[in-house]
Every structure is written in structure tokens, then in C-alpha cells.
Amino acid sequence: MELYQTDSVPPHHPPVFQFSARLPLDRNVLTATVLIALIMVVWLTWLAPETAPVQDPQSISDSTGTGLPQEELQTPVPAVGAIAALAADDSTFVRGQNASESFIRVETDLYTAIFSNKGGTLISFELKEYHKFESEDAVQMVDTTKGGALAVMFTSPGNRNYDSRAFFFKPDTATDLVDATGQAQTLTYSVGIGEGSMSFQYTFTPGSYEVGLSVLQNNNNSFATQDGYQLTWIGGVPFTEGDHKDEGLKSGAFARSGGEVESVSLASDAFKEMSINGSVDWIAVKNKYFAVAVMADVPTRGSELIGERFGDDTDANMRHDYLASLEVAAPGVNPDIFKLYIGPVIYSNFSPYDRDLYDMVDYGWDFFEVLTRPLAKFIFIPAFTYMHDVIPSYGLVIILLALFLKIVLHPLTKSSFKSMGKMRELQPRMEAIKEKFADNPQKQQEAMMKMYKETGVNPLGGCLPMLLQYPIIIALWQFLPQAIELRQQGFLWAADLSAPDIILNLPFSIPMFGNFVAGFTLLMGISMVFQMKVSMTSQNNLQAKIFTYVFPVMIFVIFNKLAAGLNLYYLCYNVLTALQQKFVNKQIHEHPEELKAKVDDTKKGKATGKVTGKVTGKVSGKASRFAKNK
């Protein structure tokens, strides 16, 4: 039995195979089949995370009027790896200590932010247009257990480390509400430190997730060394999705330096840190769909990224804790300017900054990323956005995207199908050669190459066109699961295209499969059976029958936990591939004379050459004898 791959798929894309069932079961082919199945199981199992129910460990109450529990506001937890905030017990710093904590709420059309005078820092930032998985609670961008998300850390002349969250700042307003829903507003916090002072000014703009920040230090020589300071974001973006293990794989702390994005993630390690020397453009923390980026408009000297995981991957309360800091030189008379982006990971939101913020989104190994990232940024994202502007349903957009890609890739796919069809036509001759030279592999190879040359068939003709499609398929595999546009968007029975579309809950859990059945995954498995039946020339071969049913079942088991949008795309892609293959196979069967003509032409050419040679030889011989006799 010969096995051919009929369409371009990456190692983690549901493969579609072409069978020729004219040969008996071969031990080598069977071994290869088992190895392929084993590789697919291991590969896809590694890529497909377990689904865990959502249990947010940070309960949000409104007992204080700020949206945060009172005990969290009174008991800040030091950030992982952060410089501990020291109580200022000497007279130099006493001006920043004698006060009580108060809060100011900032309202815009996109978010509600809460600031505390203790540290003059952000303690809550809720997005109005986004909600947690299967919840009415708004997405929270700040780890509310840290006692503040932003801090300036510096060293005093007495060689003590200080954290601005240890000081009580004074706001420039007596109200507890800043309304920025109609026009831009500012909020300034200031504190006296020794002979100098420090102030933070925040700017809020309607219709934007950007928060402006300026840091001003007056006479900083009286309370800080000339080593500068660290502007630090403390805590990661809390998890928002149902599958914490999968979200953890997409989370991390990031920094861009020297044109490259460096990152700390906790996919394999429970603790990881990284120090970067030199100029740093920005730092960021993100989960699967949301990110916080701190962009510097002043010279920087380095960065520190730290991550720590608490709990096991299978624990519903598992969380990731991150810290990202920018090292800034000693300030001058002018304030240091920064931009904060706090919101969803959307390419159109990132691109105006022209700082490659979208590079924090993972698009696979570096080997593939050179091709997959540009494809996603400049083809898939614009096409996805344009189609949704015309079609409101993202489910229909995915279907049209699958159709669009099949049309674009049709010349390559058709070439592959035709080449494999011609190889099937040569199967009887190939088997005859194998039997004739069974004990002489070299003669067998020579005879095969001679046959290919005579018929004009390239044995690699079905593979090369498929290889050209791989970057497109891999980029799409990476793009769809991370597209926030699909988040909480329904289609047919699927309530959320970014999560599995559960149609049946099981009273037990099956290893690798889970405790539910996903609808689009089930249909995708059925579509694979249909496609593989179309690709076969006969149903009498035992190995072909095994692959027809066993392989789709294996794919169904592994893909059951993946996002409904991704499986919807594969379902449509498989159906369109089957229809395309049926059409091409029909053309090949209706016009077998193309291959036969090449063989006949080759034989005719050889025969003509032999006759011509004989006639020429006879004429030349007679001419020679005539000249000799003469």
C-alpha cells in the first residue's frame, strides 16, 4: 500500500491522506503508519492543554466602594522578586508617612480605574467591554493583592532601598471621581521626601486604552543616589479564561531591546528571571488576550523580568506572578514621560505606537515565525477585520476564510493531487519492477528512475507544492486560537468560539479526551472519514480501512479540547479539500490519455531512434564500401 499526503498540513494540523489500496499489507509501511500515528499523538497531546474550570481566586467585592475587598487594600503583598517596600523610620522620609489611605475612581468609556494615595498608584483597572469567561465580572488588568501595580524604586544616599508604595501621596483634587468619559483629564499625586519631592501625573483619554504617565523628581539628590530608579509594573494580568493551563502558556513578561523581544514565561519552569542591559523600548506583561505595556519616551539602561508560578497546572487556582521593571537614569529638571497601554491584545491598537508591541504574541518557533508572523499581521488580520466589517458573524467569517484559502491555494493543491494521481496510475509498473529486481535494490532504483523519465512523472511533484503551503497553515493555526475577536463570540450551538463547544457532558473523564464532547470536533472527525474515503481507489485494503476510521478518531480525541473556532475552520477546510480532491480525481480518471501519451511518445521516440540508427548505419556502410571499391 502506498501512502500519500493530499494537502498541506503542519505536524499539528489534522492530516489528510491519499491511499492506493492495490497492494498487499507491507510490514515496512505498517511500521511507518504506527510511527506516524505515535508521533501525532505525542505532538498533539503536547499542544492540546487540559481544560480546567474557572475559579478566580481573587473575589471582587464592593465593600469599600472601590470594587476591592477592604483586607486587600490594607495588606499589600510584596511582588515576586521586587525590592521590599521599607517603612521610612528616619526623619529624612517622615513627610511621606503621616496620612490615611484614600481612593479616587477614574471613569472613561472603556475602563474604570481606581488609584490609592498610598503610593499614588493604580490598584484596580477594569475593562468595561470585556468580561471573564462565563461570568458577568469585568476583566481585571491589575493584580489586586499587590497593594499597587506601579512603583518607583530607588536607593537612598544611606544605601537603603525604597519603594514609592511605602509613601502616602497627596492628590491634586479633593473629589473621589475623575470623569474622563467626555474629554481628557489628568490626576496628579505628589509627596515630599526630605529636601525634595516626587510626583506622578496620569492622563486619561476617552476612547483609548492608553494612560499617560509623567514622573517628576525635584531635588532628588536629597533622597536618592545618582544611579537612577526603576519604574516597575508589579504582578501579571490575572487569568480571565476557562482553561488556565492554556492561558498560562500564552502568558509572560516581555521587554524589547535592540530590536528583539525578550520574554520570561512559565511554560516549563515554576520560576524564571532575566536581566537585560542596554536601552529598552518597552516592558510588558500579558495573559492570553490582555496586556499591559509600559513604553518609555526617555533613555533607559536596562530591564528586569521575573516570573513565578503558584500551584500546579491542573489546579483551578493556579496563578502566574510577574514583575517587569525599567531602569531609568537619574532624572533631570524635566519630567520623565511614559505611555501605559492597558487593554486587549489587538493588532490595530498596537500598530500606531510603531514599537512592535504585537511581537509579544507567540507565533511558534523562530524557524517558522519568520514567515508565520508576517502572514498573520499583513494577511490574516486584515482579511479577518475586513470580512467582519461586512459579515457580523465570526463563524461565517471563519467559513469564508477557509474558502478563501482553498481558492488561493488551489493551483498548488491541484498540482499535488494530479502528481499523486499519476503516481497511482504507475502503481502496476512500480510493483512489477519491485518483483523483477527484488534482490537488487540498485537495479530497482535505476528502473524506477527510468520509468519516471519515460513518463515525465516527478515522484516529488506531490510534496513540493504542499511544502509551499505549510507557512500559511501554521500561521493560521497560531492566529485563530489567539484572536481576541473570537473571544465570547457565538456561532450556531457554540457559545464561545475561543473555547470548546461542549454539546455533551460525560459523568467520567477519559485520558487525553476529557469529560465532554465538542460538537465541531465531532463533525471534523466525520469530515476526515469522508475525505479519506474520497481519496481511496478501493476499500478492500485492510490498512486503508484502519486509517479511514482509526486516524479520524485519534484526531477527534486530541482536538476535543481545542477552541471551537479552530475546529470549525478545520471542518470547513476538510470538506472543501474532499470536494476539491473529488473534482481533480474525476479529471484524472476522465483523461488518462495524458500519462499514456507521454509513455507512448517516449517509446515512439526510442523506436524511431533505433530505426534511424539502423538505416543510417546501413547507408554509411554502403557508402564506405563504394568509396573503397572505387
Secondary structure, DSSP 8 states (H G I E B T S, - for coil): -EEEE-S---TTS---EEEETTS---HHHHHHHHHHHHHHHHHHHHHS--------SS----TTSSSS-HHHHHS----TT--------STTTGGGTS----EEEEE-SSEEEEEETBTTEEEEEEEEEEE-TTSSSEEE-S-TTSS-SEEEEEE-TTS-EEEGGGSB-EES-SSSEEE-SSS-EEEEEEEEETTEEEEEEEEE-TT--EEEEEEEEESGGGTS-TT-EEEEEES-----SS-HHHHHHT-EEEEEETTEEEEE--SS-SEEEEEEES---EEEEE-SSEEEEEEESS-EEEEEEEEEEES-TT-TT-EEEEEEEEEE----SS-EEEEEEEEE--HHHHGGG-S-GGGGS--S-HHHHHHHHHHIIIIIHHHHHHHHHH-S-HHHHHHHHHHHHHHHHHHHHHHHHHHHHHHHHTHHHHHHHHHHTTT-HHHHHHHHHHHHHHHT--TTTTTHHHHHHHHHHHHHHHHHHH-GGGTT--BTTBS-TTS--EEEEEEEEETTTEEEEEHHHHHHHHHHHHHHHHH-S-S--HHHHHHHHHHHHHHHHHHTTS-HHHHHHHHHHHHHHHHHHHHHHHHHHH-THHHHHHHHHHHHHHHHHHHHHHHHHHHHHHHHHHHHH-
